[in-house]
Amino acid sequence: MGKFGVDLVFTYGDPNYYSKVGFKPVSQEIATAPFELTHPEGWLDLSLTGGEITPLPGVARCVDAFNDPALW
């Protein structure tokens, strides 16, 4: 478990940009995005513990500012 109880962080954006800080593409089979993705290649994750990412139950949640299907 990470220092603040968080093991994984997800983002949705340009893989070329986010890969510079360690984010990697993740499939919907591993972690389901909060909404349908217009650009599935932009669904990215970062392990804060360095561990392998295994399939996660449920759906990821996002902050209120991005909780709008039009943004995905």
MOPAC internal coordinates of N, CA, C and O (Angstrom, degrees):
PM7 1SCF
backbone

  N    0.0000 0     0.00 0     0.00 0    0    0    0
  C    1.4578 1     0.00 0     0.00 0    1    0    0
  C    1.5209 1   108.09 1     0.00 0    2    1    0
  O    1.2310 1   121.03 1   -43.76 1    3    2    1
  N    1.3435 1   115.64 1   136.24 1    3    2    1
  C    1.4557 1   121.08 1   178.29 1    5    3    2
  C    1.5234 1   111.98 1   -66.65 1    6    5    3
  O    1.2310 1   120.84 1   -12.22 1    7    6    5
  N    1.2952 1   115.99 1   167.78 1    7    6    5
  C    1.4672 1   122.80 1  -175.77 1    9    7    6
  C    1.5313 1   112.93 1   -53.77 1   10    9    7
  O    1.2310 1   120.09 1   142.31 1   11   10    9
  N    1.3260 1   117.43 1   -37.69 1   11   10    9
  C    1.4656 1   121.15 1  -177.43 1   13   11   10
  C    1.5301 1   111.80 1  -106.68 1   14   13   11
  O    1.2310 1   120.49 1  -159.25 1   15   14   13
  N    1.3218 1   116.67 1    20.75 1   15   14   13
  C    1.4592 1   120.38 1   179.79 1   17   15   14
  C    1.5121 1   113.36 1    79.69 1   18   17   15
  O    1.2310 1   120.07 1  -163.41 1   19   18   17
  N    1.3202 1   117.46 1    16.59 1   19   18   17
  C    1.4567 1   122.20 1  -179.44 1   21   19   18
  C    1.5190 1   108.41 1  -120.10 1   22   21   19
  O    1.2310 1   120.65 1   -53.29 1   23   22   21
  N    1.3208 1   116.36 1   126.71 1   23   22   21
  C    1.4636 1   121.22 1   179.05 1   25   23   22
  C    1.5195 1   112.69 1  -101.23 1   26   25   23
  O    1.2310 1   120.72 1   145.71 1   27   26   25
  N    1.3374 1   116.22 1   -34.29 1   27   26   25
  C    1.4636 1   121.88 1  -174.27 1   29   27   26
  C    1.5192 1   111.19 1  -129.31 1   30   29   27
  O    1.2310 1   121.47 1   -34.22 1   31   30   29
  N    1.3187 1   114.79 1   145.78 1   31   30   29
  C    1.4645 1   121.25 1   174.38 1   33   31   30
  C    1.5263 1   106.50 1  -126.83 1   34   33   31
  O    1.2310 1   120.70 1   -42.64 1   35   34   33
  N    1.3230 1   116.27 1   137.36 1   35   34   33
  C    1.4573 1   121.57 1   178.64 1   37   35   34
  C    1.5176 1   109.37 1  -118.72 1   38   37   35
  O    1.2310 1   120.98 1   -30.26 1   39   38   37
  N    1.3183 1   115.74 1   149.74 1   39   38   37
  C    1.4549 1   121.44 1   173.26 1   41   39   38
  C    1.5143 1   108.30 1  -143.77 1   42   41   39
  O    1.2310 1   121.39 1   -14.71 1   43   42   41
  N    1.3044 1   114.95 1   165.29 1   43   42   41
  C    1.4648 1   121.56 1   179.18 1   45   43   42
  C    1.5147 1   106.38 1  -131.20 1   46   45   43
  O    1.2310 1   120.82 1   -72.26 1   47   46   45
  N    1.3146 1   116.04 1   107.74 1   47   46   45
  C    1.4605 1   119.47 1  -177.06 1   49   47   46
  C    1.5135 1   111.59 1  -175.03 1   50   49   47
  O    1.2310 1   121.17 1    20.54 1   51   50   49
  N    1.3069 1   115.37 1  -159.46 1   51   50   49
  C    1.4573 1   123.41 1  -176.67 1   53   51   50
  C    1.5323 1   110.24 1   -72.54 1   54   53   51
  O    1.2310 1   119.88 1   -65.89 1   55   54   53
  N    1.3359 1   117.84 1   114.11 1   55   54   53
  C    1.4643 1   120.13 1  -179.36 1   57   55   54
  C    1.5336 1   112.55 1   -59.52 1   58   57   55
  O    1.2310 1   119.63 1   147.37 1   59   58   57
  N    1.3166 1   118.31 1   -32.63 1   59   58   57
  C    1.4626 1   120.84 1   179.19 1   61   59   58
  C    1.5269 1   111.20 1   -63.98 1   62   61   59
  O    1.2310 1   120.49 1   143.74 1   63   62   61
  N    1.3013 1   116.67 1   -36.26 1   63   62   61
  C    1.4668 1   121.33 1   179.62 1   65   63   62
  C    1.5351 1   110.65 1   -75.82 1   66   65   63
  O    1.2310 1   120.53 1   125.02 1   67   66   65
  N    1.3220 1   116.60 1   -54.98 1   67   66   65
  C    1.4608 1   120.77 1  -173.61 1   69   67   66
  C    1.5189 1   113.46 1   -69.65 1   70   69   67
  O    1.2310 1   119.65 1   156.38 1   71   70   69
  N    1.3411 1   118.28 1   -23.62 1   71   70   69
  C    1.4678 1   119.66 1   178.14 1   73   71   70
  C    1.5266 1   111.29 1   -66.24 1   74   73   71
  O    1.2310 1   120.09 1   159.24 1   75   74   73
  N    1.3145 1   117.43 1   -20.76 1   75   74   73
  C    1.4697 1   121.58 1   178.95 1   77   75   74
  C    1.5245 1   112.09 1   -65.25 1   78   77   75
  O    1.2310 1   120.44 1   157.46 1   79   78   77
  N    1.3236 1   116.76 1   -22.54 1   79   78   77
  C    1.4744 1   120.16 1   179.26 1   81   79   78
  C    1.5355 1   111.68 1  -114.54 1   82   81   79
  O    1.2310 1   120.73 1  -161.63 1   83   82   81
  N    1.3293 1   116.21 1    18.37 1   83   82   81
  C    1.4542 1   120.35 1   171.51 1   85   83   82
  C    1.5090 1   118.29 1   101.94 1   86   85   83
  O    1.2310 1   119.31 1   175.22 1   87   86   85
  N    1.3315 1   118.92 1    -4.78 1   87   86   85
  C    1.4635 1   120.00 1   177.93 1   89   87   86
  C    1.5200 1   110.08 1   -70.00 1   90   89   87
  O    1.2310 1   121.11 1   -34.48 1   91   90   89
  N    1.3485 1   115.49 1   145.52 1   91   90   89
  C    1.4538 1   122.20 1  -179.88 1   93   91   90
  C    1.5232 1   109.08 1  -130.69 1   94   93   91
  O    1.2310 1   120.21 1   -29.56 1   95   94   93
  N    1.3395 1   117.21 1   150.44 1   95   94   93
  C    1.4699 1   119.59 1   176.90 1   97   95   94
  C    1.5266 1   110.62 1   -58.59 1   98   97   95
  O    1.2310 1   121.17 1   -36.78 1   99   98   97
  N    1.3125 1   115.36 1   143.22 1   99   98   97
  C    1.4684 1   121.33 1   177.25 1  101   99   98
  C    1.5231 1   107.81 1  -132.73 1  102  101   99
  O    1.2310 1   120.60 1   -39.62 1  103  102  101
  N    1.3095 1   116.46 1   140.38 1  103  102  101
  C    1.4619 1   120.56 1  -178.50 1  105  103  102
  C    1.5249 1   110.65 1   -85.34 1  106  105  103
  O    1.2310 1   121.41 1   -20.43 1  107  106  105
  N    1.3089 1   114.91 1   159.57 1  107  106  105
  C    1.4592 1   121.29 1   176.64 1  109  107  106
  C    1.5310 1   111.06 1   -66.05 1  110  109  107
  O    1.2310 1   119.91 1   158.77 1  111  110  109
  N    1.3362 1   117.77 1   -21.23 1  111  110  109
  C    1.4610 1   120.76 1   177.24 1  113  111  110
  C    1.5277 1   110.89 1   -71.25 1  114  113  111
  O    1.2310 1   120.13 1   153.90 1  115  114  113
  N    1.3109 1   117.37 1   -26.10 1  115  114  113
  C    1.4625 1   122.04 1   179.29 1  117  115  114
  C    1.5275 1   110.78 1   -88.11 1  118  117  115
  O    1.2310 1   120.63 1   132.67 1  119  118  117
  N    1.3237 1   116.40 1   -47.33 1  119  118  117
  C    1.4733 1   121.47 1  -178.33 1  121  119  118
  C    1.5245 1   109.21 1  -145.01 1  122  121  119
  O    1.2310 1   120.84 1   -62.91 1  123  122  121
  N    1.3005 1   116.00 1   117.09 1  123  122  121
  C    1.4614 1   121.28 1  -179.06 1  125  123  122
  C    1.5198 1   110.12 1   -78.16 1  126  125  123
  O    1.2310 1   120.90 1   -50.54 1  127  126  125
  N    1.3302 1   115.89 1   129.46 1  127  126  125
  C    1.4660 1   121.44 1   178.78 1  129  127  126
  C    1.5332 1   110.26 1   -70.58 1  130  129  127
  O    1.2310 1   120.37 1   -19.72 1  131  130  129
  N    1.3320 1   116.89 1   160.28 1  131  130  129
  C    1.4739 1   120.16 1  -179.38 1  133  131  130
  C    1.5293 1   113.24 1   -63.88 1  134  133  131
  O    1.2310 1   120.22 1   151.22 1  135  134  133
  N    1.3253 1   117.19 1   -28.78 1  135  134  133
  C    1.4620 1   122.29 1  -179.01 1  137  135  134
  C    1.5298 1   109.11 1  -139.27 1  138  137  135
  O    1.2310 1   120.52 1   -11.68 1  139  138  137
  N    1.3297 1   116.60 1   168.32 1  139  138  137
  C    1.4634 1   120.67 1   175.73 1  141  139  138
  C    1.5287 1   108.51 1   -61.85 1  142  141  139
  O    1.2310 1   120.79 1   -44.53 1  143  142  141
  N    1.3307 1   116.10 1   135.47 1  143  142  141
  C    1.4616 1   121.08 1  -176.02 1  145  143  142
  C    1.5248 1   111.70 1   -93.39 1  146  145  143
  O    1.2310 1   120.87 1   -52.23 1  147  146  145
  N    1.3216 1   115.95 1   127.77 1  147  146  145
  C    1.4575 1   121.63 1   174.36 1  149  147  146
  C    1.5231 1   109.93 1   -70.89 1  150  149  147
  O    1.2310 1   120.55 1   143.97 1  151  150  149
  N    1.3361 1   116.56 1   -36.03 1  151  150  149
  C    1.4649 1   123.69 1  -179.74 1  153  151  150
  C    1.5273 1   108.65 1  -127.99 1  154  153  151
  O    1.2310 1   119.90 1   -93.98 1  155  154  153
  N    1.3461 1   117.79 1    86.02 1  155  154  153
  C    1.4714 1   120.75 1  -176.15 1  157  155  154
  C    1.5316 1   113.94 1   -56.42 1  158  157  155
  O    1.2310 1   120.16 1   153.47 1  159  158  157
  N    1.3292 1   117.29 1   -26.53 1  159  158  157
  C    1.4631 1   120.38 1   179.44 1  161  159  158
  C    1.5286 1   111.87 1   -66.77 1  162  161  159
  O    1.2310 1   120.32 1   165.48 1  163  162  161
  N    1.3282 1   116.99 1   -14.52 1  163  162  161
  C    1.4599 1   121.82 1   179.90 1  165  163  162
  C    1.5146 1   114.41 1   -88.86 1  166  165  163
  O    1.2310 1   119.70 1   178.68 1  167  166  165
  N    1.3400 1   118.18 1    -1.32 1  167  166  165
  C    1.4657 1   121.51 1   178.66 1  169  167  166
  C    1.5227 1   106.69 1   -85.01 1  170  169  167
  O    1.2310 1   120.78 1   -65.65 1  171  170  169
  N    1.3321 1   116.12 1   114.35 1  171  170  169
  C    1.4605 1   122.41 1  -169.87 1  173  171  170
  C    1.5195 1   111.39 1  -131.10 1  174  173  171
  O    1.2310 1   121.22 1   -26.75 1  175  174  173
  N    1.3304 1   115.28 1   153.25 1  175  174  173
  C    1.4575 1   118.83 1   177.77 1  177  175  174
  C    1.5231 1   110.99 1  -135.84 1  178  177  175
  O    1.2310 1   121.92 1   -18.44 1  179  178  177
  N    1.3198 1   113.93 1   161.56 1  179  178  177
  C    1.4612 1   122.20 1   178.01 1  181  179  178
  C    1.5255 1   107.11 1  -139.72 1  182  181  179
  O    1.2310 1   120.88 1   -56.41 1  183  182  181
  N    1.3310 1   115.91 1   123.59 1  183  182  181
  C    1.4583 1   120.71 1   175.88 1  185  183  182
  C    1.5232 1   107.98 1   -85.63 1  186  185  183
  O    1.2310 1   120.32 1   -57.32 1  187  186  185
  N    1.3199 1   116.99 1   122.68 1  187  186  185
  C    1.4604 1   121.40 1   179.21 1  189  187  186
  C    1.5294 1   111.94 1   -83.47 1  190  189  187
  O    1.2310 1   120.66 1   170.71 1  191  190  189
  N    1.3266 1   116.34 1    -9.29 1  191  190  189
  C    1.4573 1   120.59 1   179.89 1  193  191  190
  C    1.5230 1   111.79 1  -108.62 1  194  193  191
  O    1.2310 1   120.26 1   172.44 1  195  194  193
  N    1.3310 1   117.11 1    -7.56 1  195  194  193
  C    1.4605 1   121.22 1  -178.06 1  197  195  194
  C    1.5139 1   113.13 1    80.80 1  198  197  195
  O    1.2310 1   120.25 1  -177.79 1  199  198  197
  N    1.3131 1   117.13 1     2.21 1  199  198  197
  C    1.4632 1   121.24 1  -178.59 1  201  199  198
  C    1.5209 1   112.86 1   -78.17 1  202  201  199
  O    1.2310 1   121.42 1   -16.53 1  203  202  201
  N    1.3256 1   114.88 1   163.47 1  203  202  201
  C    1.4566 1   121.50 1   174.82 1  205  203  202
  C    1.5238 1   109.54 1   -68.03 1  206  205  203
  O    1.2310 1   120.96 1   -34.75 1  207  206  205
  N    1.3077 1   115.76 1   145.25 1  207  206  205
  C    1.4564 1   120.23 1   179.03 1  209  207  206
  C    1.5183 1   108.30 1   -97.45 1  210  209  207
  O    1.2310 1   120.83 1   -59.87 1  211  210  209
  N    1.3032 1   116.02 1   120.13 1  211  210  209
  C    1.4505 1   122.37 1   179.36 1  213  211  210
  C    1.5238 1   108.44 1  -107.55 1  214  213  211
  O    1.2310 1   119.97 1   -17.84 1  215  214  213
  N    1.3382 1   117.67 1   162.16 1  215  214  213
  C    1.4679 1   119.47 1  -179.41 1  217  215  214
  C    1.5293 1   112.18 1   -51.20 1  218  217  215
  O    1.2310 1   121.40 1   -45.77 1  219  218  217
  N    1.3127 1   114.92 1   134.23 1  219  218  217
  C    1.4593 1   122.10 1  -178.03 1  221  219  218
  C    1.5220 1   110.50 1  -104.60 1  222  221  219
  O    1.2310 1   119.91 1   -39.59 1  223  222  221
  N    1.3079 1   117.79 1   140.41 1  223  222  221
  C    1.4687 1   119.84 1   175.46 1  225  223  222
  C    1.5299 1   110.21 1   -75.98 1  226  225  223
  O    1.2310 1   120.61 1   -26.99 1  227  226  225
  N    1.3034 1   116.43 1   153.01 1  227  226  225
  C    1.4589 1   120.34 1   174.71 1  229  227  226
  C    1.5143 1   113.49 1    78.28 1  230  229  227
  O    1.2310 1   121.64 1    15.22 1  231  230  229
  N    1.3188 1   114.46 1  -164.78 1  231  230  229
  C    1.4608 1   123.08 1  -176.67 1  233  231  230
  C    1.5196 1   108.69 1  -122.18 1  234  233  231
  O    1.2310 1   120.73 1   -37.59 1  235  234  233
  N    1.3262 1   116.20 1   142.41 1  235  234  233
  C    1.4628 1   120.62 1   177.00 1  237  235  234
  C    1.5281 1   109.88 1   -64.25 1  238  237  235
  O    1.2310 1   120.80 1   -28.07 1  239  238  237
  N    1.3105 1   116.08 1   151.93 1  239  238  237
  C    1.4700 1   121.93 1   175.59 1  241  239  238
  C    1.5159 1   108.14 1  -111.83 1  242  241  239
  O    1.2310 1   120.67 1   -24.83 1  243  242  241
  N    1.3122 1   116.32 1   155.17 1  243  242  241
  C    1.4608 1   119.78 1   178.63 1  245  243  242
  C    1.5292 1   110.14 1  -126.69 1  246  245  243
  O    1.2310 1   121.45 1   -15.29 1  247  246  245
  N    1.3130 1   114.84 1   164.71 1  247  246  245
  C    1.4619 1   120.12 1   177.50 1  249  247  246
  C    1.5193 1   109.22 1   -65.87 1  250  249  247
  O    1.2310 1   120.53 1   -24.54 1  251  250  249
  N    1.3121 1   116.59 1   155.46 1  251  250  249
  C    1.4616 1   121.90 1  -175.58 1  253  251  250
  C    1.5259 1   113.09 1   -53.97 1  254  253  251
  O    1.2310 1   119.84 1   142.13 1  255  254  253
  N    1.3166 1   117.91 1   -37.87 1  255  254  253
  C    1.4699 1   121.01 1  -176.43 1  257  255  254
  C    1.5267 1   112.19 1   -62.25 1  258  257  255
  O    1.2310 1   120.14 1   154.79 1  259  258  257
  N    1.3239 1   117.33 1   -25.21 1  259  258  257
  C    1.4742 1   121.00 1  -179.32 1  261  259  258
  C    1.5245 1   112.75 1  -111.04 1  262  261  259
  O    1.2310 1   120.33 1  -169.88 1  263  262  261
  N    1.3104 1   116.98 1    10.12 1  263  262  261
  C    1.4529 1   121.49 1  -178.67 1  265  263  262
  C    1.5246 1   111.01 1   -83.74 1  266  265  263
  O    1.2310 1   121.24 1  -121.47 1  267  266  265
  N    1.3331 1   115.23 1    58.53 1  267  266  265
  C    1.4636 1   122.99 1  -177.48 1  269  267  266
  C    1.5236 1   107.88 1  -141.63 1  270  269  267
  O    1.2310 1   119.54 1   -62.85 1  271  270  269
  N    1.3314 1   118.49 1   117.15 1  271  270  269
  C    1.4722 1   121.07 1  -177.87 1  273  271  270
  C    1.5374 1   113.22 1   -55.40 1  274  273  271
  O    1.2310 1   119.67 1   153.08 1  275  274  273
  N    1.3089 1   118.24 1   -26.92 1  275  274  273
  C    1.4721 1   120.75 1  -179.64 1  277  275  274
  C    1.5315 1   112.45 1   -64.76 1  278  277  275
  O    1.2310 1   120.26 1   159.72 1  279  278  277
  N    1.3151 1   117.10 1   -20.28 1  279  278  277
  C    1.4706 1   121.07 1  -179.16 1  281  279  278
  C    1.5224 1   112.21 1   -87.02 1  282  281  279
  O    1.2310 1   120.53 1   171.21 1  283  282  281
  N    1.3065 1   116.59 1    -8.79 1  283  282  281
  C    1.4556 1   120.41 1  -174.82 1  285  283  282
  C    1.5030 1   110.55 1  -105.51 1  286  285  283
  O    1.2310 1   120.10 1   180.00 1  287  286  285

